[in-house]
Amino acid sequence: MNRKYKAERFIWTALFLLLIIFCQTRSEPALMIPVSAEPTMETAMETAISAAEYLQPLPELSARSACVMTGNGILLGGKEERTFLPIASTTKILTALLTLEMAEGRMDIPFLTGNEVRVEGSALGIKPEAEVTPRLLVWGMLLSSGNDAAEAAAAHFGGKEAFLLRMNHRAQTIGMEESYFLTPSGLDAESDGKSHGSTARDMALLAAEALQNPDFLEICSSKSGHMEVGGVSYWMTNHNKLLGRFPGCIGVKTGYTKKAGRCLIAAAERDGARIIVSLLNAPNDWEEAETLLNWGFSQLKEVTLTCPGLPDSVKMKSAPTVFLAPGETLVPSFALSPSLERNGETAAGIVKWTDQNGVTRAWTALEWTER
């Protein structure tokens, strides 16, 4: 009898609590979604905004391999873009990115180099036992294409073998499925039947990742640089001729060896859109990079963003426009704040649009409508 009484009391208590929760839920404004100081978006609206499905033919190219990609990693076109090839000094995109990530917060802390800076090919001019900083090395890699700077970075951050392991692991995290790194500089190398190299697709993905790093973007888009470290002046000139020649060019990296031929990873921005071009073994790299950048931008479609499902009591302050790739979708979601007063306040919340990777591509404030 006692057990039956306890069971009945439990059931009635549970029903009472459910009733309280239901009443509290009914009493709250249905569309007032609390947001924090840094709002997190609520469940996305079902309606997505998409560009039309269309692609023009890729221009004829002399390059052995090529890839055209949006800044958020959407492949627009390619020629043998998954063919494994030597990549020369475009390797330094990954070396520089990894150096920036490992030296975060201590970019200007000096250290002494060793004999690893005695290396063939292009150089920044670093001597053994010279005082350098990670910042100098990254600038030297991306502008002067210094093999000595790349080797110095690898030696300093764990030693060359450990650094190469990190390079290959970092490449995997980016989605570079067909790449293998045997040197930090990009000089041709082979080991255990494997060669140093990558594909045009993988290198475009690498550039897209690297350009998300503000320091990398600043450096690779600079035409020249000068630093004085350890009493030595280093003058650097960017090898990328597209800077200042192609409108909106923001980098990225050149490369050449006899085996790899001329290689070029280039990126440009126009009307808020970013296009990346990867060319491997390309005799006419500058001209074909310009052609492919223009082609890439021509494939994008300007779309005015909307947010279906907004309550009647609010409206968007503005209707942003973005350029979308074929098949690319942006999903709008909104958050409202019940804490903002209507009189004297216009902001009622925000709307943001995110792409397939969860990256915010546009946003605008919401305001109360006149009632």
C-alpha positions in Angstrom: 0.0 0.0 0.0 2.8 2.3 0.9 4.5 1.7 -2.5 1.3 2.4 -4.4 0.9 5.7 -2.5 4.5 6.7 -3.3 3.9 5.9 -7.0 0.7 7.9 -7.2 2.4 10.9 -5.5 5.3 10.8 -7.9 2.9 10.8 -10.9 0.9 13.7 -9.6 4.1 15.7 -8.8 5.5 15.1 -12.3 2.2 16.3 -13.9 2.1 19.4 -11.7 5.7 20.3 -12.8 4.8 19.8 -16.5 1.8 22.1 -16.0 4.0 24.8 -14.6 6.5 24.6 -17.4 3.7 24.7 -20.0 2.2 27.8 -18.4 5.6 29.6 -18.3 6.3 28.7 -21.9 2.8 30.0 -23.0 3.4 33.3 -21.1 6.6 34.2 -22.8 6.6 36.1 -26.2 6.6 33.5 -28.9 9.2 35.2 -31.1 11.4 36.8 -28.6 14.6 34.7 -28.6 17.2 35.9 -26.0 20.7 36.5 -27.3 23.9 37.0 -25.4 26.4 39.9 -25.9 27.9 37.8 -28.7 24.7 36.3 -30.2 24.6 32.7 -31.3 22.1 32.0 -34.0 19.0 29.9 -33.5 18.0 27.0 -35.7 18.3 28.1 -39.4 15.3 28.9 -41.5 14.3 26.1 -43.9 14.6 28.4 -46.9 18.1 28.7 -48.3 19.4 31.1 -51.0 21.3 29.6 -53.8 23.0 30.6 -57.0 21.8 29.0 -60.3 23.6 25.8 -61.5 25.7 26.9 -64.4 29.4 26.8 -65.4 31.0 28.1 -68.5 33.8 26.0 -70.1 37.3 26.4 -68.7 39.6 28.4 -71.1 42.3 26.5 -73.0 45.5 26.3 -70.9 49.2 25.4 -71.5 49.5 24.5 -67.8 49.8 20.8 -67.1 47.4 21.1 -64.1 45.1 23.9 -63.0 42.3 24.6 -60.5 39.9 27.5 -59.9 38.3 27.6 -56.5 36.3 30.1 -54.4 37.8 31.5 -51.2 35.7 29.1 -49.2 36.8 26.0 -51.0 34.2 25.4 -53.8 35.7 24.0 -56.9 34.7 25.9 -60.0 36.8 24.2 -62.6 40.0 22.4 -63.3 42.4 20.7 -65.6 43.9 17.5 -64.2 43.5 19.2 -60.9 44.0 15.9 -59.0 47.3 14.9 -60.8 50.2 14.6 -58.4 53.1 16.9 -59.5 56.1 18.6 -57.9 55.2 22.0 -56.5 58.5 23.8 -56.0 58.4 26.9 -53.6 54.6 27.0 -53.4 55.4 24.5 -50.6 56.3 27.5 -48.5 52.6 28.4 -48.2 52.3 25.5 -45.8 55.7 26.2 -44.2 54.8 29.8 -43.6 51.3 29.0 -42.3 52.6 26.4 -39.9 55.3 28.8 -38.7 52.7 31.5 -38.0 50.5 29.0 -36.0 53.4 27.6 -34.0 54.9 31.0 -33.2 51.6 32.7 -32.3 52.2 35.2 -29.6 56.0 35.1 -30.0 56.6 36.2 -33.5 59.3 38.7 -32.5 61.3 36.5 -30.1 64.8 36.1 -31.6 66.8 32.9 -31.8 70.1 31.9 -33.5 70.2 29.9 -36.7 72.6 27.0 -37.5 74.1 25.5 -40.6 70.6 24.5 -41.9 70.6 27.9 -43.6 73.3 26.8 -46.0 70.9 25.6 -48.7 70.8 25.9 -52.5 68.3 27.9 -54.5 66.6 31.2 -53.7 67.5 32.7 -50.3 66.8 35.6 -48.0 70.5 35.8 -47.1 70.5 34.4 -43.6 74.0 33.4 -42.3 74.7 30.6 -39.8 74.6 31.9 -36.2 72.5 34.8 -37.3 69.8 36.2 -35.0 66.4 35.9 -36.6 62.7 36.0 -35.6 59.7 33.9 -36.8 58.3 37.1 -38.3 61.4 37.6 -40.4 61.3 34.0 -41.6 57.7 34.1 -42.7 58.3 37.4 -44.6 61.4 35.9 -46.1 59.5 32.7 -47.2 56.6 34.5 -48.8 58.3 37.4 -50.5 61.9 36.4 -51.2 61.0 32.7 -51.4 64.0 32.0 -49.1 64.9 28.4 -48.8 67.1 29.4 -45.9 64.2 30.9 -44.1 62.1 27.8 -44.5 64.9 25.5 -43.3 65.5 27.8 -40.3 61.9 27.7 -39.3 61.8 23.9 -39.5 65.0 23.5 -37.5 63.7 25.9 -34.8 60.2 24.4 -34.4 61.1 20.9 -33.3 63.7 20.0 -35.9 63.2 19.2 -39.6 61.8 15.7 -39.3 59.3 16.7 -36.6 58.3 19.8 -38.6 57.7 17.7 -41.8 55.4 15.4 -39.8 53.5 18.5 -38.7 53.3 19.7 -42.3 51.8 16.5 -43.5 49.4 16.3 -40.6 48.3 19.9 -41.1 47.8 19.2 -44.8 45.4 16.3 -43.8 43.4 18.6 -41.6 42.9 21.0 -44.5 41.6 18.2 -46.7 44.7 17.9 -48.9 44.2 14.2 -49.8 46.9 13.8 -52.4 49.9 15.7 -51.0 53.2 14.6 -49.5 55.8 16.9 -48.1 59.5 16.0 -47.8 61.1 19.4 -47.6 60.0 22.7 -46.0 61.4 24.7 -48.9 59.9 22.9 -51.9 63.2 21.6 -53.4 62.6 18.4 -55.2 63.0 15.3 -53.0 62.3 11.6 -52.9 62.3 9.1 -50.0 61.1 5.5 -49.7 59.6 5.6 -53.2 57.6 8.8 -52.4 58.1 12.2 -54.0 57.6 15.7 -52.6 54.5 17.2 -54.3 50.8 17.9 -54.4 47.9 18.6 -56.8 46.4 21.8 -58.1 43.3 21.1 -56.1 45.1 20.5 -52.9 47.2 23.7 -53.3 44.1 25.8 -53.9 42.6 24.4 -50.7 45.9 25.2 -48.9 45.8 28.8 -50.1 42.1 29.1 -49.1 43.1 28.0 -45.6 46.2 30.1 -45.3 44.4 33.3 -46.4 42.1 32.9 -43.4 45.1 33.8 -41.3 45.3 37.6 -41.1 49.1 37.7 -40.7 49.5 35.4 -43.7 47.2 37.6 -45.8 49.0 40.8 -44.9 52.4 39.4 -45.7 51.7 37.5 -49.0 49.8 40.6 -50.3 52.8 42.9 -49.6 54.9 44.0 -52.6 58.0 44.5 -50.6 59.3 44.5 -47.0 62.3 45.5 -44.9 63.3 44.3 -41.5 66.4 44.8 -39.3 67.1 41.8 -37.0 70.2 41.2 -35.1 71.9 44.2 -36.6 71.3 42.9 -40.2 69.0 44.6 -42.7 66.9 42.4 -44.9 65.2 43.8 -48.0 62.5 41.7 -49.6 60.7 42.0 -52.9 57.6 39.8 -53.6 58.1 37.6 -56.7 54.4 37.7 -57.4 54.0 40.0 -60.5 50.2 40.0 -60.2 50.3 42.3 -57.2 49.5 45.7 -58.6 49.1 44.2 -62.1 45.8 42.3 -61.5 43.1 44.4 -59.7 42.3 43.0 -56.3 45.2 40.5 -56.2 46.1 39.5 -52.7 48.9 36.9 -53.2 49.8 34.1 -52.9 53.1 32.3 -53.9 55.3 31.5 -56.9 57.6 28.5 -57.4 60.0 27.1 -59.9 62.4 24.2 -60.2 63.5 22.5 -63.4 61.5 19.4 -62.5 58.3 21.3 -61.4 58.4 24.0 -64.0 56.7 27.3 -63.3 54.1 27.1 -60.5 51.8 29.8 -59.3 49.1 30.0 -56.7 47.2 33.3 -57.0 44.2 34.9 -55.3 42.2 38.0 -55.9 39.1 39.7 -54.4 36.3 41.5 -56.2 33.0 42.9 -54.8 33.5 40.9 -51.6 34.2 37.6 -53.4 37.5 35.7 -53.4 38.8 33.5 -56.2 41.9 31.3 -56.0 43.8 29.9 -58.9 46.4 27.1 -58.8 48.7 26.4 -61.7 51.3 23.7 -61.8 53.9 23.3 -64.6 52.5 26.4 -66.3 54.8 28.0 -69.0 52.5 31.0 -69.3 51.7 31.3 -65.6 51.1 35.0 -65.3 48.8 35.3 -68.3 46.9 32.1 -67.5 46.4 33.1 -63.9 44.8 36.4 -65.0 42.6 34.6 -67.4 41.5 32.1 -64.8 40.9 34.7 -62.1 38.6 36.6 -64.5 36.9 33.4 -65.5 36.3 32.5 -61.9 34.7 35.8 -61.1 32.5 35.5 -64.2 31.0 32.3 -62.8 29.7 34.0 -59.6 26.2 35.4 -59.4 25.1 38.4 -57.5 22.3 37.6 -55.1 20.3 39.9 -52.8 19.8 38.2 -49.5 16.4 37.8 -47.8 15.2 36.2 -44.6 11.9 34.4 -45.0 10.1 33.8 -41.8 10.8 37.1 -39.9 7.9 38.1 -37.7 5.8 41.1 -38.8 7.1 43.1 -35.9 10.6 43.4 -37.3 12.4 44.0 -40.6 15.9 44.0 -41.9 17.8 47.3 -41.8 19.3 46.5 -45.2 19.3 43.8 -47.8 22.9 42.7 -48.3 24.2 41.4 -51.7 26.8 38.6 -52.1 28.3 36.7 -55.0 27.7 33.0 -54.9 29.2 30.1 -56.8 27.0 27.7 -58.8 25.3 25.4 -56.4 26.5 27.4 -53.3 23.8 28.0 -50.7 23.5 30.5 -47.8 21.1 29.8 -45.0 19.6 32.7 -43.1 18.9 32.5 -39.4 17.8 35.2 -37.0 17.9 36.0 -33.3 15.7 38.5 -31.5 16.4 40.2 -28.2 13.6 40.8 -25.7 15.8 43.0 -23.6 15.9 46.0 -26.0 13.3 48.7 -25.4 11.3 49.8 -28.4 11.1 53.5 -27.7 14.5 55.0 -28.5 15.9 51.7 -29.7 16.0 50.5 -33.4 17.9 47.3 -33.0 15.7 44.3 -32.4 18.3 41.6 -33.2 20.3 40.4 -36.1 20.1 38.1 -39.2 23.1 36.3 -40.5 23.7 34.1 -43.5 26.1 31.1 -43.4 27.5 28.9 -46.1 27.8 25.1 -46.2 31.0 25.3 -44.1 29.3 27.3 -41.4 31.1 30.5 -42.3 29.2 33.7 -41.9 29.1 35.4 -45.3 26.8 38.4 -44.5 24.7 39.8 -41.7 22.4 42.8 -41.0 20.7 44.3 -38.0 16.9 44.0 -37.4 14.7 46.9 -36.4 11.2 47.2 -35.1 8.6 48.0 -37.7 6.2 51.0 -37.2 3.0 49.8 -35.7 
